[in-house]
Amino acid sequence: MNAPAPTPAVIHEPAFVRRFEMADLNTHGGWLLKRLQQAFPEMTETYVAGWLRGLLYSNEHLFLYQDNAVALAQTVSAPGIKSYKLIQEQFVWVEDKADKQQLEDAADFYIHFQVWAQRQGVERMIVMENSDVPKAKVEERLGRLFDTKVTHARV
């Protein structure tokens, strides 16, 4: 009696990721600027483009590139009697939200955010605030995600 053949393990091949550079504004500029203007309609295209250029080489920002996706995270100091640093996702966006492969590849940005955080001695990241990637895909990369309720008032 033959035992059933073992199912082959699925090996995830990480997507190619690198830092976003000035020349990438030519490649991603059109759809990225459109998304930023949708998120921040009060900002002009000129202002948004200048803002992007200003953070390209900032040590407090990690701006990443894939062929069809971009991601931006920022180091933030949390105020208080005992202040600490954390990493906050600004966005993880894909060019085509309906493309499952783009979403799968974009989830790999979170691995890079995590490595960047560890190198800085940061213990906490704020994620899933402005992401096209489904939460389950982020959890595949980072492990369990914890939801925190924030109460705020408009002033």
Secondary structure as GFF3:
##gff-version 3
##sequence-region A 1 155
A	DSSP	beta_strand	18	19	.	.	.	ID=ss1
A	DSSP	alpha_helix	24	39	.	.	.	ID=ss2
A	DSSP	alpha_helix	45	55	.	.	.	ID=ss3
A	DSSP	beta_strand	61	66	.	.	.	ID=ss4
A	DSSP	beta_strand	69	78	.	.	.	ID=ss5
A	DSSP	beta_strand	84	94	.	.	.	ID=ss6
A	DSSP	alpha_helix	100	106	.	.	.	ID=ss7
A	DSSP	alpha_helix	109	119	.	.	.	ID=ss8
A	DSSP	beta_strand	125	126	.	.	.	ID=ss9
A	DSSP	alpha_helix	135	142	.	.	.	ID=ss10
###
